[in-house]
Amino acid sequence: MLLKDKVAIITGGAKGMGEATGKKFAEEGATVIIADLDFDSAQMAVEQIQSSGGRARAYNRVDVTDSATIKATVNQTIAEFGKVDILVNCAGGTFGSNGSSENINMNDWDRTINLNLNGTLYPIMEVLPYMKEQKSGKIVNFSSMGAFNAYTVVLHYHAAKGAVESLTHNLAFELAPQGIHVNVISPGPIMTPFWDELMPQGPERDQFTAALAKKEVPLQRMGTPEDIAGVCLFLSTGLSDYVTGQKINVGGGMGNIISHNSTFLSSEENGKVNK
Ligand SMILES: NC(=O)c1ccc[n+]([C@@H]2O[C@H](COP(=O)([O-])OP(=O)(O)OC[C@H]3O[C@@H](n4cnc5c(N)ncnc54)[C@H](O)[C@@H]3O)[C@@H](O)[C@H]2O)c1
């Protein structure tokens, strides 16, 4: 039981990586608070955890871009359990997938920055007073591989995620003397409902993701939400007590090593350049 007696708030915990992380945390003994815009799905995630013998709550519909809704959940958590040990900022996504410089729509830009950047900061601001008082805390934020390795151009989303990484590093520096750890996970392509916004489910999507995995992912498969939950668990337990301000790429090898089938470095053209 790596998280016995710990209390964790997970934004975006109703689906995808947040949902898998909640289940994993509950298996390890944590009380899991799901803070999600989709309150029905949040309640379903809570019921699933409870039916497996875990402890979970979803107090209200939380919009991470609206501080008042986060405050309500944090207040309820403190009232019922007296503390918050862990905050996982999973809520994120993009509005309008075509974000090239020619097509970017400023409304999509504002909403995407608001969701990913402000929506990471606001929950942090609400839990910090309690973490500072107890002189401990673990915060895990979510970036995207594309923030610094853009395989596709999605300006607003990638810029927001780049800023989340910067926010992580600055907060880690500021909060380290107070025993509060802040790290960031940069996922590669992970099969979650996130993809529903980008393309409909079906054979075309299966073909696309299979080709993407083969070409770009050194381990040659798409990731699962559980792949992320394991790393999130590490960053939320005492196993990572000497780790703060770090980014962990969780993308089947993407980020640091080049895929065997990938583009430029392994190509003949590059061989010619090197000769
Ligand atoms: N899936 C991927 O391939 C991928 C890759 C890189 C980064 N990411 C990032 O990882 C994180 C998790 O992604 P996922 O794939 O699990 O996403 P998902 O779309 O499967 O789930 C996101 C959850 O966040 C909730 N949510 C959305 N807006 C919200 C808001 N304003 N307030 C509260 N909750 C809100 C949704 O209801 C949903 O339950 C996100 O930050 C995403 O940007 C995902």
The ligand as an ORCA input file, in Angstrom:
! r2SCAN-3c Opt
* xyz 0 1
  N      -4.245     11.100    -24.882
  C      -3.117     11.541    -25.390
  O      -2.606     10.972    -26.388
  C      -2.418     12.731    -24.767
  C      -1.120     13.034    -25.251
  C      -0.424     14.080    -24.672
  C      -0.982     14.794    -23.604
  N      -2.242     14.481    -23.152
  C      -2.731     15.248    -21.969
  O      -2.876     14.331    -20.890
  C      -3.956     14.741    -20.036
  C      -4.970     13.609    -19.898
  O      -5.479     13.320    -21.202
  P      -6.535     12.159    -21.491
  O      -6.132     11.587    -22.790
  O      -6.711     11.287    -20.326
  O      -7.852     13.059    -21.717
  P      -9.387     12.633    -21.832
  O      -9.985     13.561    -22.840
  O      -9.501     11.171    -22.052
  O      -9.957     12.974    -20.382
  C      -9.920     14.298    -19.939
  C     -10.843     14.470    -18.765
  O     -10.785     15.853    -18.386
  C     -12.092     16.343    -18.201
  N     -12.120     17.772    -18.440
  C     -12.050     18.419    -19.621
  N     -12.142     19.739    -19.438
  C     -12.272     19.939    -18.117
  C     -12.410     21.088    -17.301
  N     -12.493     22.318    -17.826
  N     -12.500     20.931    -15.963
  C     -12.451     19.682    -15.409
  N     -12.330     18.555    -16.126
  C     -12.244     18.688    -17.474
  C     -12.936     15.554    -19.184
  O     -14.327     15.560    -18.810
  C     -12.312     14.169    -19.097
  O     -12.895     13.387    -18.060
  C      -4.521     15.996    -20.678
  O      -3.948     17.130    -20.047
  C      -4.072     15.913    -22.129
  O      -3.971     17.197    -22.703
  C      -2.966     13.478    -23.722
*
